[in-house]
Structures are given as C-alpha cells and as structure tokens.
C-alpha cells in the first residue's frame, strides 16, 4: 500500500485596501483564485497535476491566514502560484507562504503562531480590543485543531 504524501502550506493573504476578507465563501474564493493562478502560470496540465490533493483546509477572514493542502510533487508549483496572486474577488491582494510542512502538527503550530502574530498587529492598529484578543486566539486555536487534519 502506497501512502499519498502531502504538503501543508500556511499562507497569509493581505488585501491592499486594508479591509478583511469577506466571510461568505472565503474557502471557495481562495481555492478558485489559486486554481486560476495555477492555470495562468502552469497551463491546464499543471492545474490538472495539482488538483489531485489541492484543498483549502482553514481560512481566517480577519487575519487573512489560511492553510492549503497539496501534493508533495507539486508543492513548488503551488507555492509559485500563490506568490503570483494579485487579486481575489476583484480586490487587489498579495499572498505569501509563511510555512511549508509535511506534518499536520507542525502546520497547526505554525498557523497558530501566525494567527497570534496577526492578532497582535490588529490590537496595535486598534481593530481588535486587548481584552478580546486572548479569547479570540484561543477560539482560533480550537478551530485550527479541528479544521487542519488528515
């Protein structure tokens, strides 16, 4: 029996207008944008190779942090497609991979660290109250634990 090897990418998406991502259909929006970027950069064959394991496991609209699962053999192409994303749902955006891992546990930890960092930035900008930040991060930690799994 052969085990299918995956890579989990922690991605941070920042919109240029400074507003948060829309809550409605956020996983679908990230996946559709990623598919379109794969098609533009690697053609239909490259898109077809990546679609086997490509999925969005977690998206936080407030911080723009998400987790994308892909196959190990196409992880470089997916990272390249993420780096070339310029717009999402008609809004200018930039995306960057902040962690790439083969284990779910390390990806969860990296995602929680990134969410904590972004929450502190939101507190500094006055978009999140200090007294609510810890509770919000703990809630996100629980959501990440349930959403990011094999």
N, C-alpha and C positions, 0 to 999 in steps of 0.2 A: 504494500500500500504506500502510495506516494502522498506526502503532505504538501499542500499548497502553501508556499511562503509569501507572506505579505509584508508590506512596509506601511507604517502609520506615520503620517505627516501632520505635525501641528502647524497650522497656517494662521497668519494674522492678516486680516483684511482691514484696510483703512480707507474710508471714503474721503475724498478731498474736500468736501463741503463740511466735514466735521460732525455730521449727524450720524446717529446709529443706524444699523441695518434694519430694514423692515422686518417685523416679527412674522408676518404672514408668508409662508412658503420659503423660509430662509434656506432650508436644506436643498430644496429643489433649485433655488436661484444659484446657489454655489455650485451644485452639480452641473446645471445647464451651462453656466459660464465656463466651468472647467472643461466640459466636453467641447464647447465651441473653440476654446483656446487650443485644445489638443488637435482639433480638425484643422484650424488655421496653420498651426506650426508643423504638424506631422502628417497631415493628409488623412484620408479615410482609413488607410491601412494602419497608421499609427493610432488612430482613435479606436479602431477595432481591436488592436492588441491590448490597449489599456482598459477597455470596457469590461473585461472578464471579472476583475475584482474591484473595480473603481466604485467607491461609495463614500458618502459623507456620513460620518458617524456622530458628530456633535457640532453644533453651531451655537455660539452665544452672540445674540444680536447686539447687546450693549457694548461688549468689548471687541467684537469682530474676530474672536478666536474660534477656530474650528479644527476638527480632526478629519483627515481624509485617509481612507484605506486604499491601497493599490497593490498590484503585484510587484514582487521583488525585481523582476526583469525589466519592468517599465518605470521604475521609480524615478530614474533620471529624466525621462521624458515628461513625466507628470510634474516634477519639480520645475522643469523648464517652462511648461505650460502655465504653471502657477505664477512664475516670475514675469510672464508676459501679459498677464491680465491687466487691462487698462480701464475696463468699465464693467459694471454689474447693474443690471436693470436700468440702463440709461444714465447711471450716475458714475462719474469718474471715480476710479478706485485703484489702489495699489495693493498687491498681495505679496507676502514673503513667507517662506518656510522657515520656522524657527527651531524645528526639531524633526529629525527623521530617525525612526527606530523600528526594529523588527519585533519588539516585545510590547504587548499591550500595557504591562505595568509601567515600563519606563515612559511610554507615551502619556499615560494618565498623569504621572508625576510632573512631566514637562508641561502638560496642558494646565494643570492646577497652578504651577508656578507662574505661567504666563498670565492666567486669569487674575492671580493675586497682584502681579505687577501692573496690569491694566486697571485693576480696581483702585490701586493707589494713585495712578495717574488721573483717574476720574475724580477721586477725592480732592486731589490737588487743584483740578480745574473747577471744582465746585459742582460737578454733575452728579455726585453721589455723597450722601452725608456720612460723616465719620462713624456715627453710631450704628449705621446700617451696613457698613462695609463688611465687617466680620461675618455677620449673619448671611449676607448675600454670597460671600465667598464660600462659606460652609455649604450653603444650598447648592451652589455650582459644583462643589466637590462631589456631593452626593449624586448630582445629575451626571457628571462625568463618569463616576464609578459605574452607573447603570448603563450609560449610553456607549461607552467605549469598551467593548468586549469582543471576544472572538465570535 
